[in-house]
Amino acid sequence: MNIRAWVKRTDLSNPITERGVLLVGRDGVSPTKAIGSGVFIADRLIMTARHVVEDYWDTFNKSSARMDQPGKKMADFEMFAVQAPGDSAETALWAASKLSICPYSDMALISVVPVDDLAKAQPPLRPLRMDILPPAVGEKIVAFGYASTRIVDEIGQEVEFELNPSTSMGTVTEVFPEKRDTRCLSFPSYAIQGHFIGGMSGGPIFNETGELCGLVCYGLSDASVEYSDEPPVAYGVVLWPMVGIRIDHSIPSVISPPPYTLLELARAGLMDVCDWQHVEANVEQYEDPDGIKKIRLKN
């Protein structure tokens, strides 16, 4: 089966490249890695998959502290977001300054600051409209990410990439309100008849009305798709478990200092989040059979 029947190359002039970013990790010693994607959900605030930043942490961080340990910690590596905001070949560069992870699901939030002139000259991004409940079975979705990014050359601070912006279209086939399994997808997610290429992880998934309704989470290997006559299966992560996580991110129009939650920002009208009232009224914490604390929505 031809992978390109499911995943198409996206021109950098497409408006999605203003929101979708390539995430890059480096420590100045080891080779730079470009293994994931993300999406601007508000000005200088990026959402991505937790497993993407965990991969960078495990690869570059030299301390014994695990990223999922409670409390604040310093990383001894750098993470950048590469953005293509327009139809020129020039990209904008943003540096990660603070990171918040979701302990209940495969999501993380990254506060970024501009590095180069193109990033500094950008007007503030409006909050992205988000539908935090899962899409319906049978609904069409569109996902975006930077697939299989290749590093062409690296000399000192100069890194040259071969960007592969990619769009994947599919159909939701099943929704898992709490989890699909106890190992790979132990959080709210949904299955998609479609294919995601490595490197698209953390990229945005949009529903039929153009709202952000998930992040690229997991998919079959390219080889599994190429040598199978069956339609491919991929998975997206549901967004609602992220709304209660506190983020140390400054919002210009907010007088009180951070941290805030996305729920608090939505309540104040500073984030465009659908169905936050339903989540606020119905979320509950529970322990699974292994004694691990999780959250779910009441029936």
Stockholm file with secondary structure:
# STOCKHOLM 1.0

chainA/1-299         MNIRAWVKRTDLSNPITERGVLLVGRDGVSPTKAIGSGVFIADRLIMTARHVVEDYWDTFNKSSARMDQPGKKMADFEMFAVQAPGDSAETALWAASKLSICPYSDMALISVVPVDDLAKAQPPLRPLRMDILPPAVGEKIVAFGYASTRIVDEIGQEVEFELNPSTSMGTVTEVFPEKRDTRCLSFPSYAIQGHFIGGMSGGPIFNETGELCGLVCYGLSDASVEYSDEPPVAYGVVLWPMVGIRIDHSIPSVISPPPYTLLELARAGLMDVCDWQHVEANVEQYEDPDGIKKIRLKN
#=GR chainA/1-299 SS CCGGGTEEECCTTSGGGGTEEEEEEECSSSCCEEEEEEEEEETTEEEECHHHHHHHHHHHCCSSCCTTSSSCCCCSSEEEEEECCSSSSCCEEEEEEEEEECTTSSCEEEEEEECSHHHHTSCCCCCCCEECSCCCTTCEEEEEEETTCEEEEEETTEEEEECCEEEEEEEEEEEESSCSCSSSCCSSEEEEESCCCTTCTTCEEECTTSCEEEEEEEECCHHHHHTCSSCCEEEEECSGGGTTSEECCCCTTCCSCSCEEHHHHHHTTSSCEETHHHHHHHEEEEECTTSCEEEEECC
#=GC SS_cons         CCGGGTEEECCTTSGGGGTEEEEEEECSSSCCEEEEEEEEEETTEEEECHHHHHHHHHHHCCSSCCTTSSSCCCCSSEEEEEECCSSSSCCEEEEEEEEEECTTSSCEEEEEEECSHHHHTSCCCCCCCEECSCCCTTCEEEEEEETTCEEEEEETTEEEEECCEEEEEEEEEEEESSCSCSSSCCSSEEEEESCCCTTCTTCEEECTTSCEEEEEEEECCHHHHHTCSSCCEEEEECSGGGTTSEECCCCTTCCSCSCEEHHHHHHTTSSCEETHHHHHHHEEEEECTTSCEEEEECC
//
